[in-house]
């Protein structure tokens, strides 16, 4: 017999269960067409044989978050590497005497874009999808952000 999965958290559930033992969500729903009670993981209603929508796969959120995080990290590493080889740029000033890339601007760049990368992980955590992976990835992103900011401060102090 084919294994059944909770459509909300994608953990294996017993066919006789009415509530998922992991996410505590109801596993019986009403068919939108014939109004009979069916299992939430059914792809076809057993009463009216209407094909139902496929359940959402939460791994899409984790993969999306990972792709965004990698892009974010690579862009920041390129910038930091460039500044590492050209530290004088950190002290460059515009025509008004302000730094071209002050620390506050760099922090905003790093943190604002990091928020975009962690949104899929936050959605996963709120909906209890793959919570261990999402929490670990979220923490890793925050650690990377602070490491990048710390290294930027280090480069700035060397340039002085």
N, C-alpha and C positions, 0 to 999 in steps of 0.2 A: 504494500500500500504506500502511496506517495505521502511524504512528510508534509504536515501542515505548518504554516508559519503565521504568526501574528502579523496582520497587515500594518500595525502601528510601530512595533519595535523589531520585527523580523526575527524573533526568537521562536524556536520550535515549540508548538503547542499540541496537546493531546486533542484528538477529534471530539472527545466528550466534554472538554472544558468550555465553559461559557464566559470565563474571564481569564485573560492572560495572567499567568503567574509572575511575569516579570514587570510589565507596565501597568497591570491592573485595569486594563481597558476592556470594555464589553466586546465579546467575540460574536455576538448575534446582532444582526441589523435587519431592517425591513427592506425587502426588495422594492426598489423605486417604481416598478412596473405592476407587479401583482399584489404587492403589500404583504406577502408572506414573510415570516421570520426565517432568515437564512444565516449561515455562517459568514462572518465578515471576510474570510479568506476565499470564499467561493468565487470562481471566475465566471461561472454560468449559474443562473438561478435554477435549482432542481425542480421548481414548480412550473415556471413559465418558459424555461429554457432561453431566457434572454441573456445575451452576453453582457456581463458587467464590466466595469472599468478595471484595469489592472491596478493592484495596490501600489502605492508609492514605495520606491526602494530608497531607504535612508542612506545607503552608501553613496548615492549621488551627491548628497550634501558634504560628506566627508571628502570625496574626490574633488568636488568644486573648491572646498576650503583648502585642500592640499595644493591644487593648481594655483590658486590665488596666492597662497603663502609662498610657494616657490618663486613665482614671478616677482612678488614683493621683495623677497630676500635677495634674489639675483640683482634686481635693480639697485637695491641699497648697497650690496657688496661692490657693484661696479662703481657707484658713486664714492664709497669709502676708499676703494683701491685707487681711484683717480686722485682723490684728495691726499692719499698717502704718498703718491709720487709727486704731487704738486701742492705741498702744504702752504706755499705762499698765497695761494688763492683764498685761503681762509682769512687772510688779513687784508685782502683787496677791499677797497672802499669805492662807493659810488661818488657821483659829483657832489652829493650833500654831506659826504664824510661818514656815511653809514656803511657798516659791513655788508658785502654782497650776500653772504650766507651766514647770518648770525645764528647762534646756538638755538634761540627760540624758534626760528624758522625751520631749522633742521628737525628739531623735536616735533614740531607740528607736522612736517612732512612724514616723518616716520610713524607717529602715532595715529594720525588721521587715516593714512593708507592701511595701517595695521587693523584698524577697526573694520575696514571693508573686508579684509581677509578673514577675520574671525566671525563674521556674521553667520556663515553656514554652520560653524561649530556651536554658536549660541543657539541657533534654531534646533540643532540636534540635541543639545542639552535640555532645552525647554520641552521638547516633545519626547524626551527620553529615548532618542535613537542613538544607538552605539555610544553610550555616554562615556565609557572609559577612553575610547579613541578620541572623541571630541574634546574631552577635558584635557587629555595629554597634549593634543595638538594646540589647543588654546593656550595652555601654559607655556608650551615651547615657543609660540609666536611672541608672547609677552617677554619671555627671557631673551629672545633674539632682538626684540625692539630695544630693550634696555642695554644689551651688549653693543648694539650699533650706536646708540646714543653715547654710551660710555667711551667707545673708541673714537667717536667724533670729538668728544671733549679732550681726550688724550691727544689727538692730532692738533687740535686748536692750541693746547698748551705747549706742544712742541714747536708749533709755528711762531709762537710769541717769542 
